[in-house]
Each structure stands twice: as C-alpha cells, then as structure tokens.
Amino acid sequence: MTRRFFLLLSLCLGLAACDSSDTAPLPLNLYECDAGEAAVRHLISSLPELNPGVAKSYSIVLGEINRDGMTPASDAFTQRFADLKLKFINAQNLKDIEPNHTIADPETRLPAFVLQLRKLQPASASTWEAEAGWSYKKEFARLKLSLEVKDGKTSVVKAEKLEGSS
C-alpha cells in the first residue's frame, strides 16, 4: 500500500512538473522576438518627456530586476531599435551614481531610462500578453500590454497602466 502511494505521488509530481500551461511566461531568451520588440517599442513611444533638453540613454532589461541583478537584452535585440536613433547601453554597464543611487550612463553620468520587459507569454496563436515598465531617476511606470499578430506584424492593441509615478 505504501509503495503504491509513493508511486502515485511521484507520478503526480512528474505530471505537475510537465505542466504545459499557457499562463507560464516564456524563458527570458525567448523574449527577444517580434512580440518583445513590439512591447518595447510601445514602451518607448509612451515615455514621458522628463528633463527636456537633457541627453537620454536607454537600456533594455528582460524579466525581473532584483537584488541579485538583472538580465540585459542582447546586443542583437537592442540593434532592432537602431531606426529610433536612440543611445542604448547594455544594462550590465549601467552605473549607480551617489548620493541618490541614480542609474546612469557610465560615459555621461546622466540618468538612463531602464526599459523592462518583465513578462511575455502567448495568449493564443495570434495574441500575446506582456508586462513592461520603465524607470528614470525616481519616476517609473508599469504597463500591462495585449499584443496581436495581424498580417505578419505584431502590434500593441491594448495598454493598461498598472502603477507608476508618471
């Protein structure tokens, strides 16, 4: 009886580990796709004009940001935004500038926009759900995005602000 119980328990745990739920976010290396690009482009287009006239730098981060660090987007993914003519910096090169712990461009020592593609997951064969955010000095916002693939082009069809200072 005990052996059957452990066999049944191990089968259940095995099936739980193989969960193919569509609600799980993609592995971070798969965020660098057309849907991820569309989400980041939308995020950039919705940034407020903070510190007008001051040069800006941008950095893209994938997944969670925590005390252990962050996962910078690859240089290849960042190159997808070259047409925007913005200065992008790899997130691993950003500096923490005292006394206010401002995240800054190491070259200019000016604050940088940190663009975060926090979550990305397919909702169906032609739709995606994403959570993205940005921060600049002490300003920030987090958005929930719905994306749709239509005629081979991925675009944001709905954006909802979840929280933020701006």
Disulfide bonds with the S-S distance in Angstrom:
none
